[in-house]
Amino acid sequence: MRSEAGDLLFEGRIGQAGDGAAGGNVARFDAPAGRVKFDIQVLAGSGAVLDTEVRDAYVPRLSGRSIALLPPEVLRARTLPEYRRMLEDSAAVPTPLRSFARSDRLIVRMPLWQAGDGEIETSARVLNRRGQAMRSLEPLQAAADGIPAFDLPLAWLAPGEYYIEIAARQGDQVIGERILFRVTA
């Protein structure tokens, strides 16, 4: 992974999601504000390259802000025991998928950055395709890492496209983001 200036930020192997290795399927590193380029290789167990991909991500400039919303995380549980495990595991791996079955239950985590002290109010709700509010999401008890999270069972939604709108407020500053997702039969 390289910065916009070409500086190497991270190089190494990341384990397979769900392989049980503590922290082995996550990479954490410092990055300057601006564009970050990810050169990704998917490897077979033998080490052979199966696929490659290049992705860009944008790291927000945090100076001059009191809070910033980091990329939201969506965790997908297909069973109640899986859901309970995810509630207790602050290192649970989010899914990149945005298409879910009505039988799935989601946990929406919203990592925040804060410049100083003070309470941050958080909220989340489901919107229809036109952006009209349908339901507010129930906040979950904060995990050990303190990241706000919300519960979203999908059984009440008809198949179609929806948004999850998340928002945070501290004083006069309000920030938010919408995540488009699809519910299938």
C-alpha positions as CSV (number, residue, x, y, z in Angstrom):
1,M,0.0,0.0,0.0
2,R,1.4,3.3,-1.0
3,S,0.6,7.0,-0.4
4,E,-0.2,9.4,-3.2
5,A,3.5,10.5,-3.0
6,G,4.5,6.8,-3.5
7,D,5.7,6.2,0.0
8,L,5.3,2.5,1.1
9,L,2.8,2.3,4.0
10,F,2.3,-1.4,4.4
11,E,3.7,-4.6,2.8
12,G,3.0,-8.0,4.1
13,R,0.6,-11.0,4.2
14,I,-2.9,-10.8,5.7
15,G,-4.5,-14.1,6.8
16,Q,-7.8,-15.4,5.5
17,A,-11.0,-14.1,7.1
18,G,-12.2,-16.6,9.6
19,D,-9.0,-18.6,9.9
20,G,-8.9,-18.0,13.7
21,A,-5.6,-16.2,13.7
22,A,-5.7,-13.3,16.2
23,G,-5.4,-10.1,14.2
24,G,-4.0,-12.2,11.3
25,N,-6.7,-11.0,8.8
26,V,-6.4,-7.2,9.5
27,A,-3.8,-4.7,8.5
28,R,-3.4,-1.5,10.5
29,F,-1.0,1.3,9.5
30,D,-0.7,5.1,9.6
31,A,-1.4,6.9,6.4
32,P,-1.2,10.6,5.5
33,A,-4.4,12.5,4.3
34,G,-5.1,12.0,0.6
35,R,-5.3,9.0,-1.7
36,V,-3.9,5.6,-0.8
37,K,-3.3,3.0,-3.4
38,F,-3.8,-0.7,-2.5
39,D,-2.1,-3.3,-4.7
40,I,-3.8,-6.6,-3.7
41,Q,-2.8,-10.1,-4.5
42,V,-4.9,-13.1,-3.6
43,L,-2.7,-16.2,-3.0
44,A,-3.5,-19.9,-2.9
45,G,-2.3,-22.0,0.0
46,S,0.7,-22.9,-2.1
47,G,1.6,-19.2,-2.5
48,A,0.6,-19.0,-6.2
49,V,-1.1,-15.8,-7.3
50,L,-4.8,-16.4,-8.0
51,D,-5.9,-12.8,-8.6
52,T,-4.7,-9.2,-8.4
53,E,-6.5,-6.0,-7.9
54,V,-5.7,-2.3,-7.4
55,R,-8.0,-0.1,-5.3
56,D,-7.9,3.5,-4.1
57,A,-9.1,4.8,-0.8
58,Y,-9.3,8.3,0.5
59,V,-7.9,9.2,3.9
60,P,-9.7,12.4,5.2
61,R,-7.8,15.4,6.5
62,L,-8.5,15.6,10.2
63,S,-7.1,19.0,11.0
64,G,-9.7,21.7,11.7
65,R,-12.4,19.1,12.7
66,S,-13.6,18.0,16.1
67,I,-14.9,14.7,14.8
68,A,-14.6,12.6,11.7
69,L,-16.5,9.5,10.5
70,L,-14.2,6.7,9.4
71,P,-15.4,4.0,6.9
72,P,-18.5,2.3,8.4
73,E,-18.4,-1.5,8.9
74,V,-21.2,-3.9,8.2
75,L,-21.1,-7.3,9.9
76,R,-23.4,-10.0,8.6
77,A,-24.8,-12.8,10.8
78,R,-26.8,-15.6,9.3
79,T,-27.6,-17.4,12.6
80,L,-28.2,-16.3,16.2
81,P,-25.0,-17.9,17.6
82,E,-23.0,-16.1,14.9
83,Y,-24.7,-12.8,15.8
84,R,-23.9,-13.3,19.5
85,R,-20.3,-14.1,18.7
86,M,-20.0,-10.9,16.6
87,L,-21.5,-8.8,19.4
88,E,-18.7,-10.0,21.7
89,D,-15.8,-9.8,19.2
90,S,-14.6,-6.3,18.6
91,A,-12.2,-7.7,16.0
92,A,-15.0,-9.4,13.9
93,V,-14.3,-8.9,10.2
94,P,-16.8,-6.8,8.3
95,T,-18.3,-8.0,5.0
96,P,-17.7,-6.2,1.7
97,L,-21.1,-7.5,0.5
98,R,-24.0,-5.1,0.1
99,S,-26.6,-7.7,-0.8
100,F,-28.2,-9.7,2.0
101,A,-31.0,-12.2,2.5
102,R,-34.1,-11.2,4.6
103,S,-33.0,-13.9,7.1
104,D,-29.6,-12.1,7.8
105,R,-29.1,-9.7,10.7
106,L,-26.6,-6.9,10.4
107,I,-24.4,-5.1,12.9
108,V,-23.5,-1.6,11.6
109,R,-20.4,-0.2,13.3
110,M,-19.4,3.4,12.9
111,P,-15.8,4.1,13.9
112,L,-15.2,7.8,14.8
113,W,-12.2,10.0,15.3
114,Q,-12.4,12.7,17.9
115,A,-9.9,15.6,18.5
116,G,-10.7,16.1,22.1
117,D,-13.1,15.3,24.9
118,G,-16.8,15.6,24.8
119,E,-19.7,13.3,24.1
120,I,-20.6,12.4,20.6
121,E,-24.3,11.6,19.8
122,T,-24.7,8.9,17.2
123,S,-27.7,7.7,15.2
124,A,-28.6,5.3,12.4
125,R,-31.8,4.7,10.4
126,V,-33.0,2.8,7.4
127,L,-34.2,4.9,4.4
128,N,-36.1,3.8,1.3
129,R,-34.7,4.3,-2.2
130,R,-36.1,7.8,-2.3
131,G,-34.3,8.7,0.9
132,Q,-37.4,8.7,3.1
133,A,-36.9,7.5,6.7
134,M,-38.4,4.1,7.5
135,R,-37.1,3.2,10.9
136,S,-34.5,4.2,13.4
137,L,-32.0,1.6,14.4
138,E,-31.5,0.5,18.0
139,P,-28.0,1.2,19.4
140,L,-26.1,-1.7,20.7
141,Q,-24.2,-1.6,24.0
142,A,-20.8,-0.3,23.1
143,A,-18.1,-2.9,22.6
144,A,-14.9,-2.9,24.6
145,D,-13.3,-0.8,21.9
146,G,-16.0,1.9,22.3
147,I,-17.1,1.9,18.6
148,P,-20.8,2.8,18.3
149,A,-22.9,0.0,16.7
150,F,-26.5,-0.5,15.6
151,D,-28.7,-3.6,15.2
152,L,-30.4,-4.2,11.8
153,P,-32.5,-7.3,11.5
154,L,-33.6,-7.5,7.8
155,A,-36.7,-9.7,8.1
156,W,-39.1,-6.7,8.2
157,L,-37.8,-5.4,4.8
158,A,-39.3,-6.4,1.5
159,P,-36.8,-7.3,-1.3
160,G,-35.3,-4.2,-2.8
161,E,-32.7,-1.5,-2.3
162,Y,-32.4,0.7,0.8
163,Y,-29.9,3.0,2.6
164,I,-28.5,2.9,6.0
165,E,-27.9,6.5,7.1
166,I,-25.5,7.0,10.0
167,A,-24.8,10.3,11.7
168,A,-22.7,11.7,14.5
169,R,-23.0,15.1,16.2
170,Q,-20.7,16.9,18.6
171,G,-21.8,20.5,19.4
172,D,-22.5,22.2,16.1
173,Q,-20.6,19.7,13.9
174,V,-22.8,17.0,12.2
175,I,-21.3,14.4,9.9
176,G,-23.0,11.4,8.2
177,E,-22.9,8.9,5.5
178,R,-25.3,6.6,3.6
179,I,-24.6,3.0,2.7
180,L,-26.7,1.5,-0.2
181,F,-27.6,-2.1,0.3
182,R,-30.0,-4.7,-1.2
183,V,-32.3,-7.2,0.4
184,T,-33.0,-10.4,-1.5
185,A,-35.8,-12.9,-1.0
